[in-house]
């Protein structure tokens, strides 16, 4: 690059001091290492360029000399930019600006440009020195950042949760539309204002908290993110808004940038919770009233039933009755016993549901208890030709109330007899689900239960279509069995295959085996 580019002509009239060419060369070298430099004459024709200019634009020095800078014009700027530039420099003024230029291969690059006119002895420009800095990477990074900021802004605006940000002093710096809508503010109401004074974050709906209890203020102090699921933000109109609030710090160190808070309106959830609590209380009250009614009615029915049974038994004992009359008397007592059983079962169900069932749990030798249960159900099974397949003596001991466990097992065995096929079989099996429990299975060979109706088992007064059948029943036995076993810390279940039979089981905790128990 010749000396004229820097704008120091060799005419001694323009330079009173002798030129130090060594320092001048050093200055030119320093500029060439950093800047893109070109010079034009007073008409805009390029008279010199440095190596960096050629390197970035892709043209050789020979291709540029004598040409106008329009050779690298990108075409993305309006013509007014170049008119203003030319207007300024032809009048001896320095022009500065950001310009996009085009390389020889057609790609673009960005520069920060300064154009300095060099004046002659008459005060008119005779050279224009252009010094540029390549800012392409900075421009691309800025464009990427602008794009990401646009995406983030779109996300914040579309987000259904409220978001607001604060600087390190707690001053609100942004808020998304959801936050404005939920809190009833406009942008101007929030931006630049103290967020704590606006919202008074609170965990107690009865009063507004101090900064020492505000999650946003605390996070600004200690830089620790926090989340609260039961918080209160105050709206512009003074209403309290229940929210779940998450606060995250932005930045780190003493010069932290602030924090961002995300909150969700819990008004609907709070309303649902209140509704569920009210429904639960109402259901509990209705259940208690029902249990009390059933209990009272059962007690009231037992007194006249006992009288009916007593007079029926007296009639049965009268030798003067003929056979038809005796059959009628037997029908009275049989129906009375059936009704008394129903009343007793309803009374048991009422006691269980009201929590008034008295239990005396203790160790029970299973084999002994099973013998007692079989002695009660074998006569009914024999009348229908049903046989039992029993496991060998187990020696297992259960922890339960003896009377209530016996009642539960008898219920299962009785059902297996009543709903079994003629000349069928009842198979008892033991299973050890774990080292602390025992499961008793009662398999029958009856008609089975359709899979879609299994969910109706163990519900009071559900007989699964047997109401019009020949088998008498109340539909309470299984419900009582389930509640009794669960009250004693166990479980009850069933499985069935239509046409093959059913498997009802109960599971209870095992107890330490007493001395003298049978050896498994």
C-alpha positions as CSV (number, residue, x, y, z in Angstrom):
1,X,0.0,0.0,0.0
2,X,1.5,3.4,-1.0
3,X,1.8,6.4,1.2
4,X,-1.1,8.2,-0.4
5,X,-3.6,5.8,1.2
6,X,-3.0,7.2,4.7
7,X,-3.6,10.7,3.3
8,X,-0.2,12.2,3.8
9,X,0.8,13.6,0.4
10,X,4.5,14.3,-0.2
11,X,3.9,18.0,-0.9
12,X,6.0,19.7,1.8
13,X,3.5,22.6,1.9
14,X,1.0,20.2,3.7
15,X,3.5,19.1,6.3
16,X,5.5,21.5,8.4
17,X,7.3,18.7,10.3
18,X,9.8,16.3,8.7
19,X,8.1,12.9,8.0
20,X,9.4,10.0,10.2
21,X,9.0,7.2,7.6
22,X,10.0,4.5,10.1
23,X,7.1,5.4,12.4
24,X,4.8,5.8,9.5
25,X,5.6,2.3,8.2
26,X,4.9,0.9,11.7
27,X,1.6,2.7,11.9
28,X,0.6,1.4,8.4
29,X,1.6,-2.1,9.3
30,X,-0.4,-2.0,12.5
31,X,-3.5,-0.9,10.7
32,X,-3.1,-3.5,8.0
33,X,-3.0,-6.3,10.6
34,X,-6.4,-5.4,11.9
35,X,-8.4,-3.4,9.5
36,X,-9.7,-3.7,5.9
37,X,-8.3,-0.6,4.2
38,X,-9.0,0.9,0.8
39,X,-8.6,4.3,-0.8
40,X,-10.4,6.0,-3.7
41,X,-9.8,9.2,-5.6
42,X,-12.2,12.1,-5.5
43,X,-14.5,10.4,-8.0
44,X,-14.8,7.1,-6.1
45,X,-12.4,5.0,-8.1
46,X,-10.3,2.6,-6.1
47,X,-6.7,3.6,-6.1
48,X,-5.3,1.2,-3.5
49,X,-6.4,-1.7,-1.2
50,X,-4.5,-3.6,1.4
51,X,-4.1,-7.4,1.6
52,X,-6.9,-7.9,4.1
53,X,-9.4,-6.2,1.7
54,X,-8.4,-8.7,-1.0
55,X,-8.5,-11.6,1.3
56,X,-12.0,-11.0,2.6
57,X,-13.7,-10.0,-0.6
58,X,-12.0,-12.6,-2.8
59,X,-10.9,-10.2,-5.5
60,X,-7.3,-9.6,-6.5
61,X,-5.7,-6.1,-6.3
62,X,-5.6,-5.9,-10.1
63,X,-9.4,-6.7,-10.3
64,X,-10.2,-3.9,-7.8
65,X,-7.9,-1.0,-8.8
66,X,-9.8,1.5,-11.0
67,X,-13.1,0.0,-10.1
68,X,-15.9,1.6,-7.9
69,X,-16.9,0.1,-4.6
70,X,-20.1,-1.0,-6.2
71,X,-18.2,-4.1,-7.2
72,X,-18.7,-5.3,-3.6
73,X,-22.2,-3.8,-3.1
74,X,-24.5,-6.4,-1.5
75,X,-27.8,-4.9,-2.6
76,X,-29.5,-5.4,0.7
77,X,-29.2,-1.7,1.8
78,X,-31.5,1.0,0.4
79,X,-29.9,3.5,-2.0
80,X,-30.5,6.2,0.5
81,X,-27.7,4.8,2.6
82,X,-25.1,5.3,-0.1
83,X,-26.5,8.8,-1.0
84,X,-26.2,9.9,2.6
85,X,-22.7,8.5,2.8
86,X,-21.6,10.3,-0.4
87,X,-23.2,13.5,0.7
88,X,-21.3,13.4,4.0
89,X,-17.8,12.6,2.7
90,X,-17.9,15.0,-0.3
91,X,-18.4,17.8,2.1
92,X,-15.4,16.8,4.1
93,X,-17.3,15.0,6.9
94,X,-16.4,11.6,8.4
95,X,-19.0,8.8,7.8
96,X,-19.5,5.8,10.1
97,X,-21.9,2.9,9.8
98,X,-22.5,-0.8,9.4
99,X,-22.5,-2.2,5.9
100,X,-23.1,-5.6,4.3
101,X,-20.8,-6.3,1.3
102,X,-20.7,-9.1,-1.2
103,X,-17.7,-11.3,-1.9
104,X,-16.6,-12.4,-5.4
105,X,-18.3,-15.8,-4.8
106,X,-21.6,-14.1,-4.0
107,X,-21.6,-14.6,-0.2
108,X,-22.0,-11.7,2.1
109,X,-19.9,-10.3,4.9
110,X,-20.5,-7.4,7.4
111,X,-18.2,-4.6,8.3
112,X,-18.1,-1.7,10.6
113,X,-16.9,1.1,8.4
114,X,-15.3,4.6,8.8
115,X,-14.7,6.7,5.8
116,X,-12.4,9.7,6.2
117,X,-12.0,12.3,3.5
118,X,-8.5,13.7,3.0
119,X,-8.5,17.3,1.9
120,X,-6.1,19.1,-0.4
121,X,-4.7,22.6,0.0
122,X,-7.9,24.1,-1.2
123,X,-10.0,22.2,1.4
124,X,-11.5,19.8,-1.1
125,X,-11.4,16.0,-0.9
126,X,-8.8,14.4,-3.1
127,X,-8.8,10.9,-1.3
128,X,-11.3,8.9,0.6
129,X,-9.8,6.4,3.1
130,X,-12.1,3.6,4.1
131,X,-11.1,1.6,7.3
132,X,-13.4,-1.4,8.0
133,X,-13.6,-4.1,10.7
134,X,-15.0,-7.5,9.9
135,X,-18.0,-8.1,12.2
136,X,-19.6,-11.0,10.3
137,X,-19.3,-13.5,13.2
138,X,-20.6,-10.9,15.6
139,X,-23.5,-10.2,13.3
140,X,-24.3,-13.8,12.9
141,X,-24.2,-14.4,16.6
142,X,-26.5,-11.4,17.1
143,X,-28.9,-12.8,14.5
144,X,-28.9,-16.2,16.3
145,X,-29.4,-14.5,19.6
146,X,-32.3,-12.5,18.2
147,X,-33.9,-15.6,16.8
148,X,-33.6,-17.5,20.1
149,X,-35.0,-14.5,21.9
150,X,-37.9,-14.4,19.5
151,X,-38.5,-18.1,20.1
152,X,-38.3,-17.7,23.8
153,X,-40.7,-14.7,23.7
154,X,-43.2,-16.8,21.6
155,X,-42.9,-19.6,24.1
156,X,-43.5,-17.3,27.1
157,X,-46.5,-15.7,25.3
158,X,-48.0,-19.1,24.5
159,X,-47.3,-20.6,27.9
160,X,-50.4,-21.1,30.0
161,X,-48.5,-20.6,33.3
162,X,-47.6,-17.1,34.5
163,X,-44.0,-16.0,34.3
164,X,-42.3,-12.8,35.5
165,X,-38.7,-11.9,35.9
166,X,-36.9,-9.5,38.3
167,X,-33.5,-8.0,38.5
168,X,-31.2,-8.4,41.5
169,X,-33.1,-5.6,43.3
170,X,-36.5,-7.3,42.9
171,X,-37.6,-4.9,40.1
172,X,-39.9,-6.5,37.6
173,X,-38.2,-6.7,34.2
174,X,-40.7,-8.8,32.2
175,X,-44.0,-10.6,32.5
176,X,-45.8,-12.9,30.0
177,X,-49.4,-12.5,29.0
178,X,-50.6,-15.3,31.2
179,X,-49.1,-13.6,34.3
180,X,-50.7,-10.3,33.3
181,X,-54.1,-11.9,32.8
182,X,-54.0,-13.9,36.1
183,X,-52.9,-10.9,38.2
184,X,-55.0,-8.3,36.4
185,X,-52.1,-6.0,35.5
186,X,-51.0,-4.3,32.3
187,X,-47.3,-4.3,31.2
188,X,-46.8,-0.7,32.4
189,X,-48.2,-1.6,35.8
190,X,-45.6,-4.2,36.4
191,X,-42.4,-3.3,34.5
192,X,-40.0,-1.3,36.6
193,X,-41.9,-1.9,39.8
194,X,-40.9,-3.7,43.0
195,X,-42.4,-7.2,42.5
196,X,-42.8,-7.8,46.2
197,X,-44.8,-4.6,46.7
198,X,-46.9,-5.7,43.7
199,X,-47.6,-9.3,44.6
200,X,-46.8,-9.8,48.3
201,X,-45.9,-13.4,47.9
202,X,-47.4,-15.3,50.8
203,X,-47.9,-18.8,52.2
204,X,-50.6,-17.6,54.5
205,X,-53.8,-16.3,52.9
206,X,-54.7,-14.2,56.0
207,X,-52.0,-11.6,55.7
208,X,-49.2,-10.2,53.5
209,X,-45.8,-11.4,54.2
210,X,-42.5,-9.6,54.8
211,X,-39.6,-9.8,52.4
212,X,-38.0,-12.4,54.7
213,X,-40.8,-14.8,53.9
214,X,-41.2,-14.0,50.2
215,X,-39.8,-16.8,48.0
216,X,-38.7,-14.4,45.4
217,X,-36.9,-12.1,47.8
218,X,-35.2,-15.1,49.6
219,X,-34.0,-16.5,46.3
220,X,-32.5,-13.1,45.3
221,X,-30.6,-13.2,48.6
222,X,-29.3,-16.8,48.7
223,X,-29.4,-17.7,45.0
224,X,-31.1,-21.0,45.8
225,X,-34.1,-22.1,43.7
226,X,-37.2,-23.0,45.6
227,X,-40.7,-24.2,44.9
228,X,-43.9,-23.9,47.0
229,X,-47.2,-25.6,46.2
230,X,-49.3,-23.5,48.4
231,X,-48.6,-19.8,47.9
232,X,-50.7,-16.7,47.5
233,X,-50.2,-13.8,45.0
234,X,-52.2,-10.7,45.4
235,X,-53.9,-9.4,42.2
236,X,-54.2,-5.8,41.2
237,X,-57.8,-5.6,42.5
238,X,-56.7,-7.0,45.9
239,X,-58.0,-10.5,45.4
240,X,-55.9,-13.4,46.6
241,X,-54.7,-15.9,43.9
242,X,-53.7,-19.4,45.2
243,X,-50.7,-20.6,43.1
244,X,-47.9,-23.1,43.0
245,X,-44.7,-21.0,42.6
246,X,-41.3,-21.9,41.3
247,X,-38.4,-19.4,41.6
248,X,-35.0,-19.8,39.9
249,X,-32.0,-17.5,40.2
250,X,-30.5,-16.0,37.1
251,X,-26.7,-15.4,37.2
252,X,-24.4,-16.1,40.0
253,X,-22.0,-14.4,42.4
254,X,-22.4,-11.0,44.0
255,X,-23.5,-9.4,40.7
256,X,-26.4,-11.8,40.2
257,X,-28.8,-10.9,37.4
258,X,-32.0,-11.6,39.3
259,X,-34.6,-14.3,39.2
260,X,-37.5,-15.8,37.2
261,X,-40.7,-16.9,38.8
262,X,-43.2,-19.4,37.2
263,X,-46.6,-19.8,38.8
264,X,-49.8,-21.8,38.2
265,X,-53.3,-20.8,39.2
266,X,-54.6,-23.3,41.7
267,X,-58.1,-21.8,42.1
268,X,-59.8,-24.6,40.2
269,X,-57.8,-27.3,42.0
270,X,-58.6,-25.7,45.4
271,X,-62.2,-25.7,44.5
272,X,-62.1,-29.3,43.5
273,X,-60.3,-30.2,46.7
274,X,-62.9,-28.4,48.7
275,X,-65.7,-30.1,46.8
276,X,-64.0,-33.5,47.3
277,X,-63.7,-32.8,51.1
278,X,-67.4,-31.8,51.3
279,X,-68.4,-34.9,49.3
280,X,-66.3,-37.1,51.5
281,X,-67.8,-35.6,54.6
282,X,-71.3,-36.0,53.2
283,X,-70.6,-39.6,52.2
284,X,-69.3,-40.4,55.6
285,X,-72.3,-38.8,57.3
286,X,-74.6,-40.8,55.0
287,X,-72.8,-44.0,55.7
288,X,-73.0,-43.4,59.4
289,X,-76.7,-42.6,59.1
290,X,-77.3,-45.8,57.1
291,X,-75.3,-47.9,59.5
292,X,-77.2,-46.5,62.4
293,X,-80.5,-47.1,60.6
294,X,-79.6,-50.7,59.8
295,X,-78.4,-51.4,63.3
296,X,-81.6,-49.9,64.9
297,X,-83.9,-51.7,62.4
298,X,-82.1,-55.0,62.9
299,X,-82.5,-54.8,66.6
300,X,-86.2,-53.9,66.2
301,X,-86.8,-56.8,63.8
302,X,-85.2,-59.4,66.0
303,X,-87.8,-59.1,68.8
304,X,-90.9,-59.9,66.7
305,X,-88.9,-62.5,64.8
306,X,-88.0,-64.4,67.9
307,X,-91.7,-64.4,68.9
308,X,-92.7,-65.8,65.4
309,X,-90.1,-68.5,65.7
310,X,-91.2,-69.4,69.2
311,X,-94.8,-69.8,68.2
312,X,-93.8,-71.7,65.0
313,X,-91.8,-74.2,67.1
314,X,-94.8,-74.6,69.4
315,X,-97.0,-75.4,66.4
316,X,-94.5,-78.0,65.1
317,X,-94.6,-79.7,68.5
318,X,-98.5,-79.9,68.5
319,X,-99.4,-83.6,67.9
320,X,-102.9,-82.6,66.8
321,X,-101.6,-81.1,63.5
322,X,-102.2,-83.1,60.3
323,X,-99.4,-83.4,57.8
324,X,-100.4,-80.3,55.7
325,X,-100.6,-78.2,58.8
326,X,-97.2,-79.4,60.0
327,X,-95.7,-78.5,56.6
328,X,-97.2,-75.0,57.0
329,X,-95.7,-74.7,60.5
330,X,-92.3,-75.8,59.1
331,X,-92.5,-73.2,56.4
332,X,-93.1,-70.5,59.0
333,X,-90.1,-71.5,61.1
334,X,-87.8,-72.0,58.0
335,X,-88.8,-68.6,56.7
336,X,-88.4,-67.1,60.2
337,X,-84.9,-68.6,60.5
338,X,-83.9,-67.3,57.0
339,X,-85.2,-63.8,57.9
340,X,-83.4,-63.9,61.3
341,X,-80.1,-64.8,59.4
342,X,-80.7,-61.9,57.1
343,X,-81.3,-59.6,60.1
344,X,-78.1,-60.8,61.8
345,X,-76.0,-60.3,58.7
346,X,-77.4,-56.8,58.2
347,X,-76.5,-56.1,61.9
348,X,-73.0,-57.5,61.4
349,X,-72.5,-55.3,58.3
350,X,-73.8,-52.3,60.1
351,X,-71.4,-53.0,63.0
352,X,-68.4,-53.3,60.6
353,X,-69.2,-50.2,58.7
354,X,-69.7,-48.1,61.8
355,X,-66.4,-49.4,63.3
356,X,-68.2,-51.0,66.3
357,X,-67.2,-54.6,65.5
358,X,-65.3,-55.9,68.5
359,X,-62.5,-58.2,67.7
360,X,-60.2,-60.3,69.9
361,X,-57.3,-61.4,67.6
362,X,-55.0,-64.2,68.7
363,X,-53.2,-67.3,67.5
364,X,-55.5,-69.9,65.8
365,X,-54.5,-73.4,64.7
366,X,-55.9,-73.5,61.2
367,X,-56.5,-77.3,61.1
368,X,-58.6,-77.3,64.2
369,X,-60.7,-74.3,62.9
370,X,-61.2,-75.9,59.5
371,X,-62.5,-79.1,61.2
372,X,-65.2,-77.0,62.9
373,X,-66.1,-75.2,59.7
374,X,-66.4,-78.5,57.7
375,X,-68.7,-80.0,60.4
376,X,-71.1,-77.1,59.8
377,X,-71.1,-77.3,55.9
378,X,-70.7,-81.1,55.3
379,X,-74.5,-81.9,55.8
380,X,-75.5,-79.4,53.2
381,X,-72.8,-80.6,50.8
382,X,-73.8,-84.2,51.3
383,X,-77.4,-83.4,50.4
384,X,-76.2,-82.2,47.0
385,X,-73.7,-85.0,46.4
386,X,-70.8,-82.6,46.8
387,X,-67.5,-84.0,48.1
388,X,-64.5,-82.1,49.7
389,X,-60.8,-82.4,48.6
390,X,-58.8,-81.3,51.6
391,X,-55.1,-80.6,52.2
392,X,-53.1,-82.7,54.6
393,X,-52.6,-81.4,58.1
394,X,-50.6,-78.2,57.8
395,X,-49.8,-77.1,61.3
396,X,-50.2,-73.5,60.2
397,X,-51.2,-70.9,62.8
398,X,-53.0,-67.6,61.9
399,X,-53.4,-64.4,63.8
400,X,-57.1,-63.4,63.8
401,X,-60.3,-63.3,65.7
402,X,-61.4,-67.0,66.0
403,X,-65.2,-66.4,65.8
404,X,-65.0,-63.9,62.8
405,X,-62.5,-66.0,60.9
406,X,-64.8,-69.1,61.3
407,X,-67.7,-67.0,60.1
408,X,-65.7,-65.9,57.0
409,X,-64.6,-69.5,56.1
410,X,-68.1,-70.9,56.6
411,X,-69.4,-68.2,54.3
412,X,-67.0,-69.2,51.6
413,X,-67.7,-72.9,52.0
414,X,-71.5,-72.4,52.1
415,X,-71.4,-70.4,48.9
416,X,-69.2,-73.1,47.3
417,X,-71.8,-75.7,48.2
418,X,-74.9,-73.6,47.2
419,X,-73.6,-72.4,43.9
420,X,-71.8,-75.7,42.9
421,X,-73.1,-78.2,40.5
422,X,-74.8,-81.4,41.7
423,X,-72.2,-84.1,42.6
424,X,-69.5,-81.5,42.3
425,X,-66.4,-81.0,44.2
426,X,-64.9,-78.4,46.6
427,X,-61.1,-78.3,46.8
428,X,-59.3,-76.5,49.6
429,X,-55.7,-75.4,49.1
430,X,-53.1,-73.4,51.1
431,X,-50.7,-70.9,49.6
432,X,-47.8,-69.0,51.2
433,X,-47.6,-65.6,49.3
434,X,-44.7,-64.6,51.6
435,X,-43.1,-65.7,54.8
436,X,-45.6,-63.8,56.9
437,X,-49.0,-64.6,55.3
438,X,-51.2,-67.6,54.5
439,X,-53.8,-67.7,51.7
440,X,-56.7,-70.2,51.9
441,X,-58.3,-71.1,48.5
442,X,-61.8,-72.5,48.1
443,X,-62.3,-73.9,44.6
444,X,-65.7,-75.1,43.4
445,X,-66.9,-76.8,40.2
446,X,-69.9,-74.6,39.6
447,X,-71.1,-72.6,36.7
448,X,-68.5,-69.8,37.3
449,X,-68.8,-66.1,37.0
450,X,-68.5,-64.0,33.8
451,X,-65.3,-61.8,33.9
452,X,-67.2,-58.6,33.5
453,X,-69.2,-59.3,36.7
454,X,-66.3,-60.1,39.0
455,X,-66.1,-56.4,40.0
456,X,-69.6,-56.7,41.5
457,X,-68.5,-59.4,44.0
458,X,-68.2,-58.4,47.7
459,X,-70.7,-55.6,47.3
460,X,-73.7,-55.8,49.6
461,X,-77.0,-57.1,48.2
462,X,-75.4,-58.1,44.8
463,X,-76.2,-61.7,43.9
464,X,-75.0,-61.4,40.2
465,X,-78.3,-62.5,38.7
466,X,-79.2,-65.2,41.2
467,X,-82.0,-63.2,42.8
468,X,-84.6,-65.2,40.8
469,X,-82.8,-68.6,41.1
470,X,-83.5,-71.5,43.4
471,X,-80.6,-70.8,45.8
472,X,-81.6,-68.7,48.8
473,X,-79.3,-65.9,49.8
474,X,-79.1,-62.3,50.9
475,X,-76.1,-61.0,48.9
476,X,-74.5,-59.9,52.2
477,X,-72.3,-62.8,53.1
478,X,-69.3,-62.0,50.8
479,X,-69.5,-58.3,51.7
480,X,-69.3,-59.3,55.4
481,X,-66.5,-61.7,54.7
482,X,-64.4,-59.1,52.9
483,X,-64.9,-56.5,55.6
484,X,-64.1,-59.0,58.4
485,X,-60.9,-60.2,56.8
486,X,-59.7,-56.6,55.9
487,X,-60.5,-55.5,59.5
488,X,-58.2,-58.3,60.7
489,X,-55.4,-57.1,58.4
490,X,-56.0,-59.5,55.5
491,X,-57.2,-59.6,52.0
492,X,-60.0,-61.3,50.0
493,X,-60.2,-62.0,46.3
494,X,-61.7,-64.2,43.6
495,X,-61.1,-65.6,40.2
496,X,-63.5,-67.5,38.0
497,X,-63.8,-69.3,34.6
498,X,-67.3,-69.7,33.2
499,X,-68.3,-73.3,32.9
500,X,-65.4,-74.5,35.0
501,X,-65.9,-73.0,38.5
502,X,-64.6,-70.3,40.8
503,X,-61.8,-69.7,43.3
504,X,-62.5,-67.6,46.3
505,X,-59.6,-66.9,48.7
506,X,-58.8,-65.1,51.9
507,X,-55.3,-64.1,53.1
508,X,-54.3,-63.4,56.7
509,X,-51.0,-62.9,58.6
510,X,-49.5,-66.0,60.2
511,X,-48.8,-66.3,63.9
512,X,-46.1,-68.1,65.9
513,X,-47.1,-71.7,66.1
514,X,-48.1,-72.8,69.6
515,X,-46.7,-75.8,71.4
516,X,-48.4,-79.0,70.5
517,X,-49.4,-77.9,67.0
518,X,-49.5,-80.4,64.2
519,X,-46.3,-80.9,62.3
520,X,-46.7,-79.7,58.7
